[in-house]
């Protein structure tokens, strides 16, 4: 039977997007010479071998592992596990089968791997049995709250787990079983979610809180919360904030939280509303520029004073309010009316995705009808009525967008475009349909921590 290849993706230094390349070395350790460097975002790289760090270098008590991989013709070398994600069948290296990408350093290699010599674990039976406590326990594809949700096991379920699969990750003790991974308890023993059956006869377990996964909210979630979460995600991709300013592309001037452009005209809408409400010295000086702005004067690209004024204007609450208003009226509400409501879409992730696509590709981009075409359903038909679910529609949509952005990134040599497509695919794969984020309500966008549960 064919196996899934074990592949790696170069992710770089965690939470440090300034690092755009990583070293590939001649052996499994930093004492070996650098053969070449590869860019962050490079993917689908076959793994050839895995070995522990030659000097037993460790972080937080865990020895680094090094992965030998083929980066191209005559380009084979070693990269450290904290710099890459892996996916596929890594059984022969001790990782098991990974259906979703995972940071290699966060994984524990099994007994079949060539690990440093350690004291042998105490003997254990082939299987252990647990009983789910007073609340249901979730089954995940990997030992992480970000793993895809497989199903929930109701209270009282008796579960056999692999005796040597105990894994401590994210502050919880996980066990592997035939359906995936489930949490037994917190690592500090402050909460227990499932326990061995009592002897001689099983007794009811005390009620316990639900497993540590983001709470599921109903589809009629607070619309303002969903909109703010959508704005926060797209804002993280588009720039630094309300004062972001650039003048090097076809927009002539791109400004603000969502990069309103002079060429498209939405920057003029922002400035006209701002000038209607503000009489500060900054606003008065901006008024003097309006004839040239209305004429879309290309020479404004080099006008340093206009740049200073718009950056200063972004400190005023009026300007911040206006930018959010124009984004709402010009993008969020139109995509609700033209793309979301006619199709009966209700999930917060869907709202945020389609808004991000409207800002990035334009309100009437071709990917939505293309997704319907490939799924074989009528254009603008309502999910459920047309034979597919909303989740199936969104899964196809993020797949098409990822392909589109990957091709564009290769053409323009802009690796950041790939990360935007990857983010949405990973969010869908994680099953975060209601935009609840991690345990703290956050999502990580290229190293920027964005609060989505209470934005």
N, C-alpha and C positions, 0 to 999 in steps of 0.2 A: 504494500500500500504506500502511495506517495506521501512524503512528509512535507510539512511547511518549512521552507528554508529559514535558517536563523540569521536575521539581518540586524544591522545597527544603524542608528541615525545620530549624527553628531549634534549634540545639544549645547556644548560649551559649559562655561561655569554657571552653576545654578544661581539665579537671581542677579546676574551681572551681564546685562545685554551689551555692555561695552566690549566684551571679548567676542570677536567675530571669527577667530581661527583657533585651532588647537594643534599641538605638536604631535606628530606621528614618529615614534622612536624605533630604533633597531632591535630593542629587547624589552622585556616586561619590567621596566623600572626607570626612574628619572636619571639614573647613572648611565643609561645608554644614550647614544647620540641621536639627535633629531635628523630624520631622513627627509622629511618634507612637512608642510602644513596643509590642512584642509579647512574649508569654510564651515562655520556653523550652519546647519540646515541640510548638509549633504546626507542623503538617505539611501536606503536599499543597498547597504554595503554588506557583502557576505562575510560572516565570521568564520575564521579558519581554526582558531585555537584560543583557549583561555588559560592563563596561569596566574598564580598569586604574585604579588609584588616581590621582586628579587631580594629586596632588603627588608621584607616584612613590614614595610611602612603601613601605618594604620591611622584611621581617623575615628575618634570616639570608640576605640576598642575593636574596630572592624578593619581587617587587613584589606587594602586595595587589591582588586583583581585587574589584570590587563588582558585586553582582547586583541588578538591578531586578526587582521582583516585585509581584504583585497580592495583597495581604493581605486583601482584601475589597472590597465596594462603595466606590468613591471612596477607596480606601486603597492607593495605589501609592507605593513608595519604594525606597530603596537600602540594602542590608545588606552588610557586608564578608564576604569568603569564609571567614575563619577562624572565623566564628560559625555556619556552617550546613553541613548535609550536602546533597548533591544526588544525584538518581537519575533515570534515564530517558535519553531521546535528547537529548543536549546537543551534537550534531554542529554545529549552526549557530553555536554559541558556542565551538567549538574543544575541547570536552571528549570527544567521541565518545559512544558508547552505554554507559551505566553500569547494568548489571542490578542492582547492589546499592548501597545508600547509601554515600557516601564523603564525608569532610570536603573541602569545596571547595578549601581552601588547600593540601591535600596533593596536589592534581592539577595537572598542567601543561597549559595550554591549547595547542592545536595552531596551525599556521600560519594557519588560516582565521580565527582570533580576532583581534580588534582589540587587539593587544598593543603595549606601548611599543616604539619603534624600537630595534632592537638590530643589531649587526653580523650580516650574513647568515651562516648556517652554511655550512661547506665543502660543495661539491657531493658528492652521494653517489648511488650507484645506487639504483634503485627497491627492490631486495631485497638482503638479505645472507643468507649461509648459515652455519649453525653445525652442529657435530656434538656430540651429548650425550656427556659423558665417561664415566668408569668407574662412576658411580652414576646412577640414574634422576633425571630432572628433572621437577618438578611443573609443571602448567599451572594458573594461577589466573585468576579472572574479572577481577581488577583487579591493578595492580602493588603488591601488599601481601600479606604472609603471612596476613593476616586475610581475604583474598578467598576466595570459594568454590572448593573444589578441583574442577577439571574432569576431569583425568585425570593419569597419569604417563607420561612418555616414557622408554622403556627406553634403556640404554646403546647408543650407536652410531646412534641416530636422527638423520637429517639433517633440518634444520629451516630453512625460509625465514622470515625475519622482515622486518617493514617497516623500511626503512633509516632513516627519520626518527622512529622510535618510541622510541629509547633514552631511558630514564627512570631516574633515580637516586632511590631511595626506601628508607627504613629501612636504609640502609647497603649496599644491593645495586644492581647494574645490571640493569634489566629490559628486555626486548624484547617487542613485540607481534607475534603471528602469527595465523593464521586460527582457531586454537582458543582463544586467550586470551593470557596473559602468562607468561613464564618468565624465570628468573634466569640471566644469563650468568656473573657473578662477583661477589665482594665489591667494594665501591667502592674499598677500599684494596689490591686485587689479591692479598690473602692467600689466597684460594681461587678456583679456576676450576671452573665446573660444565659449561660447554660452550664450544667454541672453533671458529674457522674451520677447515675441512678442510685438511689438510696437502697440499702440492704436492711432486712431481707426483702422488703417490698417497697416499691416506689412511693414516696410521699410527695404531696404537692410542694413545688418550690415557691418561695415567697415572690410576690410581684417584683419585677425589676424594670428599670427604664429601658426604652427601645435601644437597639444597637446604635453606635456612634456614626450615623449617616445623616446627611442634611434632611430636615423635616420636609415631608411632602405637603405642598399647599394645593388647594383645589384650583381647577381651571379658572374660576372667577376671582382670581387674585386681585389685590388692589391695583387698579390700572395705573395710578400715579407711581407706585413702587416699581412696577414693571417698566414704565417709561424711563424713570430715573436710572434703573439698572441698565437699560439699553443704551441710554446716553453715556453712562459712565464707561461701558465697554468700548463703544465706538470712539469716545474721547481719548481713551488710552492708545488706540491705534493711530488716531489722526494727528496727535501732537501733544504739546506740553500744557495747553490750557487756553483760556480765553484770550491771552496775549500772543499766542503763536502766530508768527509772521514769516512768510517766505515769498520770494519774487523770482524764482528761477525756472518755473515751468510755464505751461501754456495758459495758466490762469491769470497771468500778468502779476496780480497780487492775490495771495491766498492768506486768509486771516481768520483767527479765532478758534474756538473749541472744535468746530467741525470744518475748518478750512473753507470758509465762504470765499468764492473767487470773483474777481472783477470781471473777467471775461464772460462768466455765466450770468452775471447780474445780481446774484444773491448778496454779494458784498454791498452793493448800492442799497438794497433793501435794509440791511443791517444799519448802515450809516444814516440813512434817512430817518429811521425810527429813533436812532440814538440822538440825532440833532434835534428832533421834535421835543425830546424830553430833557435834554441837558443844556445848560447855559454856562458850563465851566469854561475857563480860559482854553483848555484843551479842545473842547467842542467848538468854541468860536474860531479857533485857528483851523480846525478841520473843515469848517464851512468854506473857507477860502479855497480849498482844494476841490470842492464839489464839481465845478465846471470841467476840470481835467479828468476827474473820476468818471463823470457821466459820459465823457467822450472816450473813455477807456484808453487814455493816453499811455502808450507803451513806455514813454520816458519815465513814468512814475516808478518803474522797477528800480531805478537808481536813486530815487529821492529819499535820502537818509532822514530828513525832517519828518516826512509823512510816516515813515516807519516808527520814529520816536513817538509821534502823536498817537498812533493807533495802539502801540504798546502801553502808553500811559492811560489811554481811554479805557483799556481793559481792567484797570483798577477800580473803575466806577461800577457800582451795583447796577446802574441803569444799563450799561453796556452788557454786563453778564445776563441780565434779564432779557434784553433784546435778542442776544444770540440764541438763547434757549427758545424764545418765542418763534424766531424765524425757522429754527430747526424743526420745531413742532409743527408749524403751519406749512412749511415748505417741503418737509420730508415725512415726519412721523404720521400726521393725519392723512396725507395723500396715500401713503402705502397701506394704511389701515383701510381706506375706502376702496382702493383699486386692487390691492393684492391680498390682504388678510381677510377682511369681512366677507367678500364674495365667495371665498373658498371655505368658510366656516372654521378658520384656524383660531385656536384658543390658547395654546401653550405659550408661556412667557419666553421660552427659548426661541420659539418661532418669531415672536414679535421683534426680539432683539436682533436676530439674524437678518431678517428682511430689512429692518431699519439700517443696519450696518451695510448691507448690500446697496441700499438706496443712496447712502452717503458716498460709498466707495465707487459704485458703478453707474449711478444715476437711478432715478425713480422707476424707470421702465426698462430695466435690464432684461436681457434675453434668457437668463438662466431659469427663471421661474416657468415660463412656458416650455422650455426645453426639458425640465424635469417632468412635467406632465406628459410630454410627448414620449419620453423614454419609458414612463410607467404605463403608457397606453390608456390614459384617461383624457376626457375632453378638457379643453382649455377653460380655466376659471370655474371648473366644476367643484362642488363641495365635497370635502373629504367625508368618508362614511357613506355618502350617497353614491359615490363613484367607484366603490369597491376597494379603496385603499384607506389606510389610516393616516392621520396627520403625521405620526412618527415615520411611517414609510416615506411620505412625501418629503419630509425634512431630511431624512437620511440620504435620499437621492439628491436633494438640493445642495447639501454641504459637500457631497462627493463631487458633483459637477463644478462647484465653485473652487474646490481644492485643485481640481485638474486645470481649470482656467487660470488660477493664480500661479500654479507651478509653471505652466507654459509661458506665462507673461514674465515671471521671474527669470526664467532661463533666457528669454529673449532680451530683456532689459538689464540682466545681471543685477537684479535687486532681490537678494535673499529674503528680505523682510516680508515680501509678498507671500512667500511660502508659509511663513509662520502665522500669518493671518488666516490662511486657509486651514492650516493644521489645527489652530485653536478651536475653530468651530467643529471640525470633525471630532476632535478629542472631547469636546463638551457633549456632543451627541453620544459618543461611545460611552461616556461616563454616566449617561442617563440623567443628567441634570436638567430635566425638561422644565422645571419650575424656577430655575435660576436661584438656587439656594447656596451655591459655592461649597467651600470646604467646611470644616467644623466651625470656623470663625465667620462663615458667610462671605469668604473672599474667593476670587479667581485670580490667577497669575497670568498677566499678559505681557510677554517679553520682559519679565522682571518687574513689572509694575503691579502692585497688589491693589486690586479693585474690589470694593465692597459692593455686593449685589443683593444680599438678603435685606439689608436696611440701608440703601444708598442715600 
